[in-house]
Amino acid sequence: MDKPKPHKGEGHRERLRDKFLETMDLNGFHDYEVVELLLTLGTPRKDCKDAAKDALKKFKTLQGVFEASPNSLREIKGIGPRNLLGIKLIKAVADRYLVKKLIQKDPINNSKELFDHLYHSMRDKTRECFKVVFLNAKNKVITSEVLFEGTLTASSVYPREVITAALNHHSAALIFAHNHPSGDPNPSPEDVSITRQLVFACKVIGITVHEHLVIGDNRYFSFADQGYIAQMNQEYDAQKNG
């Protein structure tokens, strides 16, 4: 009985695997080769090189491939439900890993680590996402959640839902973050208005807002660093005591 012919990418696939196993890192890999390796996890005998290159061409960046919806990925010839596994699994694992690294840490003293986590999970989203980091009384991270998606307006971010989530997590303090798909992290007047509403709402029930980060293209705007959070707290106190 004749042996099945090897597929055209078999030797290339083995070389990629061996190359990674030699160093256990991705230095020297092209982005399409990373996608190719991930596709092979669910594809035992099919060449994945062309599909990987087509995915990079369509979604522009490695991050864009990771963020793409399953339906849009399946539009790429050679990518089906089975070999979506590697791409979607690695993204989910990376997100959970970074969340777990933050648990029980103090993000006030680890702002770079916090930013790295937020940037990784939010930088390439095509829609604005509003994330809340929930902290306990010792400013240790309990967890984080995306509460709202879409263009942020006063009518799309609900302080009541933020407060409900904070109470459900028994939070004593919060950090807010959202992304600007344009890449420019400078806050809009709407961003400032939403932040003020949230700071005031949290003050009413004794929850502290430490920060609101706006995530752009490898940079961010910090409401705390720029004095906005302190000013909003002062405004609330002045209104309460006025």
N, C-alpha and C positions, 0 to 999 in steps of 0.2 A: 504494500500500500504506500502510495507516494506521500511524503511529508508535505504539510501545507507550506506554501511559499511564504517567506517572511515579508511583512509589509514594508513599504519603502522607507518608513521612518524608524524601523526597529533599532538599527545600530545607533542612530542619532539619539533616540530616547535613552538607550543604555549609557551613552556617553554623558548625557545631561545628568542622569542619576548619579553616575560615578563621580562626576565633577562636583556635584553638591555634597556627596558623602565624604569626599576627601577633605573638605574644609568646613562643612556644616554651616555655610553662609552663602549669600547670593552675590558676593562680590565677583565681578567679571561676567555676570549673566545679563543678557539683554532682557528687557521687560517681556518681550514675546516668549522668550524661553521660560520665564517664570510661569506665565499663563500656560504654556505648553506642558510643563511639568504637572501643574495642577489638573489639567484636563486628562492627563494619562492616569490619574488615580481612579477614574471611573471608566477608563477606556482601555481594556486589556491589549487589543491587537490592532487598533486603528491609528494611523498617523495623525498627529494633532498639530503639526507645525503650521500648516496653512490656516487652520481654524484660529490658532493663537494669533497669527499675524493679522488676520481679518478682524479679530476682536479689538486689537490695539488700534487698527486703522479706523474702526467705527467709533470707539469710545475714547480715543486720543491718548489716554494715560493708563497706567496700571491701576491707579486708584479708580479711574472711570470704569474699568472692567469690573472691579470688585463691587462698585456701587450700582452697576446696571441691573435692571430688573430681570428675573428669569425669562420672561417673555421676550424681552429685547435681545437677550443672549441667545435664545433659541432661534432667532432670525439669522444667526451666523451659520453658514453651511458647515456642517461637521460638529456642531455643538447641539447636543440633545439633552433630554432630561437626566440621563445617567451621568454624563461627564460634566454636568453642572455641579456635581457634588464637590469636587475639589475647590472650585472658585468660591462657592457659597460657604463651604465649611471653613476655609481658611479665614475668610472675613469674619465669620461668627466667632471663631476661636480667638482671633486677634482682639476683637472688641471685648470679649469676656476677660481675656488675660489682662488688658489694660484697666478694666473696671476692678478686677480682683487686686491688682497692684495698689490701687488707691484705697481699698477698704481698710478702715482703721488707721489711715494716715491723716496727717494734718495738712490740708491743701494750702492753708494760709502760709505755712513754712515750706511748702513744696510747690510753688507756683509754676515752675518750669515743668515739673512732672505732670501737673494738672493740665497745663497748656498742651503738652505733648499728647496726652490722652484725648483731649477735646479736639485738637487739630486732626489727629488721626481719624477720628470717628465722624468729623463734620466737614472737613475741608473740601471734599469733592461732591458734596450733595448739590443737586441742581435746584432744590427748593430750600427755603429757609426752615431750619429746625430749631426749636426752642427747648433747650435741655436744662434740667434742674439737678444740681448736686445736693443731696440731703446730708446734713451734718448733725452729730449728736452734741451734747452739752460740752464735750471736750474738743469740739471742732474736728472730730474724726469722721471720715466719710462712712455713711451708712450704705448708700447706693446712689445711682444716678438714673434719670429717666428722660426720654424725649416726651414732652407733654403736648406740644403743638407743632404742626407742620404747615407750611405754606407761607405766603407773604404776611409778615407780622404787622398787624394793625391793632388798634385799641379794641376792635371787635373780635379779634381772633385769639387773643391771649386773655384768659379769664382768671383774675386773681382768686376767685372762689375755688377754681379747680387746683390752683397752686397751693392754696391753703389746705384744701382737703387732702392732697397728696402729702403735704408736709406733716399733717396730723396723723395720717395713716402710718407714716414712717417714724413717728415720734421724734420729729426733728426739732432741734433747738436753733438751727441756723441753716441758711441756704446760700448757694452760689448759682447764679443764672449764667447761661451762655447761649448764644445763637450765632449762626453763620451768615455771612454775606456771600452768596454765590458769585457776585461781581468781583470778589477778591479785595475790595476796599473795606477795611474794618471800621472806618469812621462812622459813628452812630448817626442815624437820621433823627430828626425831631420826634418822629414816632417812637423810635427806640428809647429816647430820653423820657417821653411821656409814659410809656409802658413801665419803665424801670421805676419811675416815681410812684405810679399806682401800686406796684408790687411792694416797694419799700414801705409805703404808708399802710397797706393792708396787713403786711406782716407785723409792723409795729403795734397795730391794734391788739394782736393776740400774743405779743411778746416773743416773736420769732425774729432773729437778727438776719439781715441780708448783708453778707460780706462783700459780694462782688457781682458784677455782670460783665462778662467778657464777650466781645464781638470778634468772632473768628474770621479772618480774611485769608489772603494768600500768603501763608508762612509768616503772618504777623497778626497782631490783635490789638484791640482797644480795650483798656481796663477802666471801667467806671470808678473803681476804687482808687487806682493810681492817679487818676485825673481829678480826684476830689468830689466827684458827683455823689457818691454814696453818703459821704459825711455831710455834704450840703443838704441832701434830701432828708436825712435824719434831723438836721437842724430845722428845716422847714416844718417837718411834722411836729417837732417839739414846740416850735413857736406858735403854730396853729392851735395845738392842744392847750397851751398855757396862755394864749392870747385872749 
